Amino acid sequence: MKIIILGAGIIGISTAWHLLERGHEVVVVDRQPDAALETSFANGAQISVSYCEPWANREAPLKAIKWLFDKEAPLLLRPQMDPSQWSWLLKFLGQCNDSAFERNVQQIVALGAYSHAALKDVIRSTEFEFDRLERGIAHFYTDQKSLDAAGEAVNVMRRYGVQRRVVSKEELFQIEPAFRAYADHITGGTYTSTDESGDARVFTQHLARLCAERGAELLFGHDVERLHRTGDAVNGVTVRPRAASAHGEARSFELKGDAIVVACGSYSAPMLRTVGIQVPIYPGKGYSATFPILKPDEAPYVSSIDDGKKVAISRLGNQLRVAGTIELGGFDLDLDSSVARARCHMLSRRIETILPGVCDTRTPEEGGNPQYWCGLRPATPTNIPLIGRTRLKGLWINSGHGTLGWTHGAGSGKALAELMSGARPAMAFDFMGEERSRSPRQQPRTA
């Protein structure tokens, strides 16, 4: 088939790679001048099969209310006059109970295990460098109540094959000595040795170039103007170059294909609404800061999660990436608002507190040059992504991965390529437009 993929983040490019593997003709369209320049650009860098708890849990509503006026809160709700936000929030509240939490964990872990295996296959066949570290992921806690709750979460995860375990404070420092500087504040942690980290942008851009070498047409710098629906089918899309050609002004043109995949992250929902498809995807604005490492011997190698501020910490060569927070306030990418500045500066202060003097954490006002960034995480109320066919013939979706796009990218691309090629992915997961071929109680393979 000739397949048009809209979006060149980790999800779109992974989908392109796996479709090419199965002999399809592929065209990728993205408005940016290269792959991975939006949500995949500067995320937390973690490939975290074991740290994938859904946002929705029994404690989330009260926490969201408590944090409503805190600019630095891990989860910040900014109410909008937007029906899609309120519809999403109502669905989210419906998932804030123990039974939904465990059901959602099962689905997310199943995809995570499948995706990690798929990623390793891609890495073996391509062999390019992306600051990969296979040292697991540690999660440290600063109070006993949170550590006790982590023990309960570990039990849930282990039921679904994830080998996450609780570790003492001293064992945590044996796993990652860099956190001894913060020892007086740490009560203990959890650890999974099978998780890893790496630069999603570098990986995605390398994979995009390999896709082009294998025959994919990459239309970077092109806006998607509209999908073409005829009756109950979609078979084309109008795109427009952002820059004029040597022959004059940029002109729109139509691409025809046997199938179209919408992999536009948070922008998938408004795009699909233009052809009558409603999907519960809403943007969750996340922030990151990337700091130059000043003391390499004292910087951590094990990717970690700081439970106190709910941020991920990952080493990428001679830089340290810290990322986190969720802001539900629409399609806002402003880095200069008072809220954005507060959240960025919180990341700087937090790293200086945990790892004093290890990085250059000075803000621009102080003469430093931190690489602050924000991106829109495409979240579903369950945190389970939407992968599969829509009700319109020829129109497919691969979106809604929230904070786990890097973790789930390779597997989501492979799974969709298998579905589009008439096969059934070997995992217990609810794909859109497909009947489940496995029992809902069947557990995924061990992560």
Protein Blocks (a to p, Z undefined) as FASTA:
>chain_A
ZZddedjbfklmmmmmmmmmnopacddddfbfbehilmmmmpnhiacfklmccfbdfklm
mmmmmmmmgmkbfbacdddddfklmmmmmmmmmmmcfklmmmmmmmmmmmmmmmmmmmmm
mmmmnopaehiacebjadddfbfklmmmmmmmmmmmmmnopacdcddfklmmmmmmmlmm
mmmmpgbdcddfkbccddfklmmmmmmmmmmmnopacdehiacfbdcdehjacfbdcddd
fbdcfkbccdddddddfbdcddehjmlmmmmmmnopacddddddddddddddfblmlpcf
bdcddfklopacddehjaccddedjddebjafbfkbmklmmmmmmmmmmmmmmmgokacc
bcfknopacdcddddddddfklpacedddfbehiacdehkljmlmmmmmmmmmmmmmmmn
opacdbddddehiacfbdfklccddZZ
